[in-house]
Amino acid sequence: MTTQTEPSVERAARLFHALSDEKRLRIIEVLRGGERCVCDLVDVLDAGQSLLSFHLKTLKAAGLVSDRRQGRWAYYRLNAEPFEEVEAFTAALRADAERTADSTCCG
């Protein structure tokens, strides 16, 4: 399901917060290649399990990633819709900036 409307400022803030950490961006970068087991993420990112769990929890709370359990392992993947929300929010900002680039407030 795609979102065509601009997300609220509160929603955008949650998404940008989740995206504001280098380790979380690295997790997202790895997941761009598809679903990965948490054990693979620990190895690829050279991160401890507890630190990785904290960052994955933040990404999951923002809706940027989802997980599924298979046996004792968790597998994570990206969710497209929140990234579409970020794109819509930044596109609206860019459009507003372009529209008001030549305007002055006192003019």
C-alpha beads as a LAMMPS data file, in Angstrom:
LAMMPS data file: protein, C-alpha beads

107 atoms
106 bonds

1 atom types
1 bond types

-500.0 500.0 xlo xhi
-500.0 500.0 ylo yhi
-500.0 500.0 zlo zhi

Masses

1 110.0

Atoms # bond

1 1 1 0.000 0.000 0.000
2 1 1 1.447 3.368 -0.965
3 1 1 0.869 6.625 0.808
4 1 1 0.142 9.582 -1.447
5 1 1 -0.481 12.110 1.307
6 1 1 2.170 14.072 3.114
7 1 1 2.832 12.595 6.572
8 1 1 2.205 14.649 9.674
9 1 1 5.082 16.520 11.239
10 1 1 4.921 14.157 14.231
11 1 1 5.155 11.095 11.995
12 1 1 7.990 12.652 9.994
13 1 1 9.849 13.419 13.232
14 1 1 9.592 9.750 14.307
15 1 1 10.868 8.588 10.934
16 1 1 13.731 11.089 10.850
17 1 1 14.678 10.203 14.427
18 1 1 14.923 6.540 13.473
19 1 1 17.019 7.503 10.451
20 1 1 19.288 9.864 12.388
21 1 1 21.760 7.280 13.641
22 1 1 24.698 5.988 11.603
23 1 1 24.334 2.416 12.871
24 1 1 20.634 2.374 11.943
25 1 1 21.459 3.703 8.491
26 1 1 23.995 0.907 8.121
27 1 1 21.313 -1.623 9.071
28 1 1 19.013 -0.138 6.428
29 1 1 21.830 -0.256 3.890
30 1 1 22.340 -3.985 4.549
31 1 1 18.600 -4.662 4.365
32 1 1 18.412 -2.973 0.957
33 1 1 19.690 -6.288 -0.370
34 1 1 16.697 -8.136 1.079
35 1 1 15.678 -9.908 4.227
36 1 1 18.499 -10.821 6.609
37 1 1 18.756 -12.942 9.714
38 1 1 19.721 -11.043 12.853
39 1 1 22.758 -13.311 13.150
40 1 1 23.917 -12.070 9.724
41 1 1 23.405 -8.464 10.800
42 1 1 25.560 -9.033 13.888
43 1 1 28.384 -10.317 11.681
44 1 1 28.068 -7.815 8.837
45 1 1 27.761 -4.788 11.118
46 1 1 30.265 -6.019 13.700
47 1 1 27.821 -5.101 16.439
48 1 1 26.912 -6.784 19.676
49 1 1 23.520 -8.438 19.950
50 1 1 22.184 -5.998 22.560
51 1 1 23.240 -2.880 20.637
52 1 1 21.831 -4.280 17.415
53 1 1 18.573 -5.187 19.171
54 1 1 18.233 -1.609 20.431
55 1 1 18.652 -0.173 16.929
56 1 1 16.354 -2.744 15.332
57 1 1 13.700 -1.972 17.964
58 1 1 13.920 1.738 17.077
59 1 1 13.623 1.016 13.350
60 1 1 10.741 -1.387 13.947
61 1 1 8.896 1.098 16.202
62 1 1 9.079 3.654 13.384
63 1 1 7.749 1.048 10.960
64 1 1 10.855 1.162 8.787
65 1 1 11.567 -2.545 9.249
66 1 1 9.514 -5.586 10.106
67 1 1 10.527 -8.968 11.367
68 1 1 9.425 -12.536 11.294
69 1 1 10.446 -15.393 13.529
70 1 1 11.631 -18.717 12.255
71 1 1 12.698 -21.057 15.002
72 1 1 15.052 -19.196 17.288
73 1 1 16.058 -16.605 14.683
74 1 1 14.507 -13.312 13.694
75 1 1 14.631 -12.114 10.100
76 1 1 14.350 -8.416 9.252
77 1 1 13.307 -6.638 6.059
78 1 1 12.571 -3.086 4.972
79 1 1 9.030 -1.759 4.687
80 1 1 8.562 0.453 1.636
81 1 1 5.686 2.624 2.871
82 1 1 7.581 4.618 5.532
83 1 1 10.303 5.447 3.024
84 1 1 7.584 6.686 0.679
85 1 1 6.333 8.887 3.538
86 1 1 9.825 10.351 4.010
87 1 1 10.044 10.931 0.281
88 1 1 6.640 12.669 0.211
89 1 1 7.531 14.864 3.186
90 1 1 10.874 15.948 1.735
91 1 1 9.343 16.468 -1.724
92 1 1 6.775 18.825 -0.194
93 1 1 9.547 20.709 1.594
94 1 1 11.536 20.968 -1.626
95 1 1 8.491 22.189 -3.564
96 1 1 7.746 24.815 -0.910
97 1 1 11.378 25.949 -0.909
98 1 1 11.378 26.280 -4.696
99 1 1 8.030 28.105 -4.686
100 1 1 9.132 30.611 -2.055
101 1 1 12.774 30.990 -3.093
102 1 1 12.275 34.469 -4.512
103 1 1 9.748 35.777 -1.998
104 1 1 10.570 38.082 0.876
105 1 1 8.700 38.475 4.117
106 1 1 8.822 42.258 4.312
107 1 1 8.620 43.200 0.843

Bonds

1 1 1 2
2 1 2 3
3 1 3 4
4 1 4 5
5 1 5 6
6 1 6 7
7 1 7 8
8 1 8 9
9 1 9 10
10 1 10 11
11 1 11 12
12 1 12 13
13 1 13 14
14 1 14 15
15 1 15 16
16 1 16 17
17 1 17 18
18 1 18 19
19 1 19 20
20 1 20 21
21 1 21 22
22 1 22 23
23 1 23 24
24 1 24 25
25 1 25 26
26 1 26 27
27 1 27 28
28 1 28 29
29 1 29 30
30 1 30 31
31 1 31 32
32 1 32 33
33 1 33 34
34 1 34 35
35 1 35 36
36 1 36 37
37 1 37 38
38 1 38 39
39 1 39 40
40 1 40 41
41 1 41 42
42 1 42 43
43 1 43 44
44 1 44 45
45 1 45 46
46 1 46 47
47 1 47 48
48 1 48 49
49 1 49 50
50 1 50 51
51 1 51 52
52 1 52 53
53 1 53 54
54 1 54 55
55 1 55 56
56 1 56 57
57 1 57 58
58 1 58 59
59 1 59 60
60 1 60 61
61 1 61 62
62 1 62 63
63 1 63 64
64 1 64 65
65 1 65 66
66 1 66 67
67 1 67 68
68 1 68 69
69 1 69 70
70 1 70 71
71 1 71 72
72 1 72 73
73 1 73 74
74 1 74 75
75 1 75 76
76 1 76 77
77 1 77 78
78 1 78 79
79 1 79 80
80 1 80 81
81 1 81 82
82 1 82 83
83 1 83 84
84 1 84 85
85 1 85 86
86 1 86 87
87 1 87 88
88 1 88 89
89 1 89 90
90 1 90 91
91 1 91 92
92 1 92 93
93 1 93 94
94 1 94 95
95 1 95 96
96 1 96 97
97 1 97 98
98 1 98 99
99 1 99 100
100 1 100 101
101 1 101 102
102 1 102 103
103 1 103 104
104 1 104 105
105 1 105 106
106 1 106 107
